[in-house]
Amino acid sequence: MEAIHTVMKDGRKLCLRRLTSEDAPLIEAGIKDLSDRSRYLRFFSGFKQAPPSVLQRLTNFDTDDHLAWGAVDASLPSYPPIAAAHIIRTDPAPETTGDFALAVLDDYQGLGVARAMMSCLFHDALTSGYETVHLDVLFENKSARSLFTTMGAVPSSSNGGVIHMELDLRTALGRLEMSKRAPVAEMFKDVQHALSG
């Protein structure tokens, strides 16, 4: 699948593409580059370095049971990785659903990167037979809760400060398409044009 090029809220260039097994080192480096706070909000853990079990789960890519997209800052010559998003099928869940997770480096949060990632990943997932995703969010993570609720996610249960949510992919893409906020609307058009072309 071709790389997708668009721009972030501040005008910097953003490049998104599906991840492959060769990107495993970038996933590990990206986890280390998260701040302690962002790493805790993403993994619900205070680890400094991801345990082997976490890395295995996040880097075991294939086109059927683990879809993953990454983003880099294309404004910089080194093209540093800045975000990753995953949908992973889990047994005994139906084949049409999977677990969803997303992380954006601290310096790139609030620039529309998360929405661009979801546009790519959710479109890709629909064409791969997914219909819904489950996600876990810490109650204290207000920005993530707000983002996913805006996309149409609904709480299904909660446990020890963790909110379990379910999100219909078509609903999420519909919400992104209807967005009038710049640059979200422009980013969505760029992504969908590239994916549909």
N, C-alpha and C positions, 0 to 999 in steps of 0.2 A: 504494500500500500504506500502511495506517495506521501512525502512529507507535506505538511500544510503550513502555509506562511500567513501570518496576520500581525497585528500590532497590539501592544498592551496599552493600558489607559494612559500611560505617560509618554506614549509614542515610540517606545523601544520595540524592536522587532522580536516576534515570537515565532518559533518553529516547533511544530508538534508532529509526532509520528508514533506508529506502533512500536513497542519495544520487542527485542528479540533476545535470545540467550546470550548474545555477545554484549548486551547492555548490563549484565549482572553486576560488574564492578561499579557501574554508575549508580545503581540502586544503593549499594553499600555506602558509597561515598556520599550520596545525597542524604541518607539517614544520619550520618555523622555531621553533615553540614547544618542540619536543623538545630535550632536553639534547644536548650534543655526543656523549656516550656512547650515548644511546638512538638518536640519528640514525645513528651508525656501526653499531650492532647491527642496525638495520632496513635500511639501504641499503648496508652494507659500504663506506662511503665517509666521508671526513672533510669533505665539503662543508658550508658554512654555509647556502647557499641552493640549493634543488633546481635542477639544470640543466633547460632547456626540455624535453629528451627525457623526463626523468623525470616532469615535470608533465603532459606530453602523454599519457603512458601511464596515469597515475593519474586523469586527469580526462576521459578519453574514454569517458564512460559510455553504455551502452545496455543494453537488457534481455536481450540474447542472448549477447553475447561479453564483456561486462564487467559483473559484478554488484558493487555496492559498498554498504556500510552504514556509517553514521556514528553517533556517540553524543555527546550533550551532557550537561553537568551541569545538570539541571533544578532544582536547589536554588538556583541563582543567577539573578537577574533577567536577566542578559545571555545566559543559555543558552550558555556557551562550549563550543566543540567540544573533545572530549577523546580521541576515538579514531576510527579508520577501519579497515575491513577490505575486502579486494578478492579476487575470483576473476576471472581473465582467461583466456579461451581463447587458445591459441597454436597456430599451424600449425607442423609437421604433426601435432600431437597429436590424438588422437581427440576428437570433439565432447563426449564424456562426461567429459573431464578439463580442468583448468585450473590456472593458477598462483595460489597463495594467499599473501597477505601481510597482516600485521596490525600496527598500531602503537597504543600507548596512551601518553598523556602521562605523564611521570614521577610527578607528584603523584597520579595515579589508578591506578598499578600496584599489584597485590596486593589489589584491591577487588572482584574478580569481573567486571570490565568485559570482559576478553578472552573469558571464557567466555560472557558474554551476547552479545557480538558474534558469536562462532562459532555460537551457537544460532540467531540470526537469519539470518546469511549462509548457513549450511549448509542450513537448512530451505528457504530461498529457492532455493538452488542445485539442490537435489534436484527441486523442482517445475519447474525450468528445464532439466532434462535432464542435469545433472552427476551423476557418481557418485563420482569421486575427484578429489583435488587433489594437486599437487606443491608443495613448499615448500623453500626453502633457509634453513639456520640456521648461523650461525657456531658452531664447536665451543666457543668460549669463552662463548657465551650459554647458560649452564646453565639459567637459569629458563625460557627458551623451549623448549629441548630437553626439559626435564622436562614442561612443559605439553603439548607436542604428542605426546610419548610417552604421556602419560596419556590423551590423546584417541584413541590407537591408531595414531599415525604410526609407520612403520617406515623405517629408513634404506635407501636404494637404492644410494647411492654417496657418495664424498667426494672433494673436490678442493681442495688448498691451504687447509685449515682450514674449508672450507664443507661441511656435511653436506646432502646431497640426500635428502629424505624424501617418502614417499607416504602419503596418508591417505584412507581410505574414509569417505565422508560419513555413511553410515548407522551405521557403527561409532562415529564421533565423537558423533553425536547420541544413540546408545544409551548411551555412557559418561556423557554429560552427564545423561541422564535417570536413570541409576542412582546419580548422586552423592547422598550423604547429607550433604555438607558445606553448612552454611548460610553465605552465602545462595545458593549455587549452585543447590541444589534448588528453592528458591522462585523464583529468577530464571528458571530453565529453565521452570517451570510457567507463569509469567507470559508468557514469550515464546511458548511453544508454544500457549497458550490464545489469544493474540492472533492468531497466524499461522494457526491452524486455524479461527478464528471467522468 
